[in-house]
Amino acid sequence: MLFTVPSATTSSTTIDPAVLTSGDAIVSKKPDLAIVGAGIESQQSTAAAAQTDLASKTAKLVGRIKALGVADKDLGTTGYWVGPVYSSTGQTITAYRASQQLQIKWHNVDTVGKTLDAIVQEGGATNISVSFGLADPKTAQAEARSLAIADARSKAQAMASAAGVKLGQVIRISDLSTASRPPTPLSLGAAAIRQDTQVPVGQMEVQVTVEVDFGIA
C-alpha cells in the first residue's frame, strides 16, 4: 500500500510519501521443556482423614519426583482441594475427597515417557498431563521477527518497483502479534500409563507478524 504520512516541523506540516507493508514468519523448533502435571487424591470418611492420607501420598510422590533429579525450583503446586462427596441425590455427604496437583518442569523432553512411568508406578500419581514448550522462547521469537521484517521488506520492494519509485529508509516498525503453537498436550489417567510410555515430542511453531513503514527515496 502506497500512502502518505504527515511530517511535523517547527513551522509547518508536510506530507511524505511512504509504503506500508506487513510481514509474517513462522519458525518451527523442537521443544526443550516438558511441563508435567501430576495429580494425587484421597477419599475418606472425614475431611481430616482425607487430608492426612493425601499428605502421606503427596510426600511419597514428591520424594520420587526429587529422586529423579528435579530441582526445588522446578517443582510446585498448582492446585489443592478438600471437599465433600455427595450421594447421587445430592442430599447426603457420603465421604470427603482431598486432591493436590503438582507441576514439574522436565528439561530432557526425550526421556519424559520414563519420567511418567516412575511418577505413576512408583510415585502413586493418579492423573497425569504433559505439555511442551521452549525454555527460552525469546530466541525463537527474535528469529521469527527478523524473518517477518525481511518478508515485509520484500513486499515493499515489489510494490515500490511496480509503482516506479525507489524504496527508502524504514520509518516505523510495529510488532502486531507473537504467537506460539506448541504440540497438542497429552492428558492421561494412571490406568493409561504402562512401562516404556512413548510420548512423541513433535515440533512447536512460533509465529510473528510485523507492520513496517518505508519512506520513498
CORZICOR-V333219 format. One line per field, one symbol per residue. phi: phi as a letter, one per 40 degrees, with the letter a starting at -180 (. if undefined). A space follows every 10 residues. Layout:
phi = ???
//
This chain:
phi = .cabbcbcbc babbbbcabb bbbbabbbbc dbabbbcbbb aabbcbcccc cccccccccc ccccccccgc cdcbbabbaa abacbccccg bbcbabbbaa bbbbcbcbcc bcccccdccc cbcgcbbbbb bbabcbcccc cccccccccc cccccccccc cccgbbcbcc cabbccabbb bcddcbbbcd cccbdfdbbd cgbbbbbbbb bbbbcbc
//
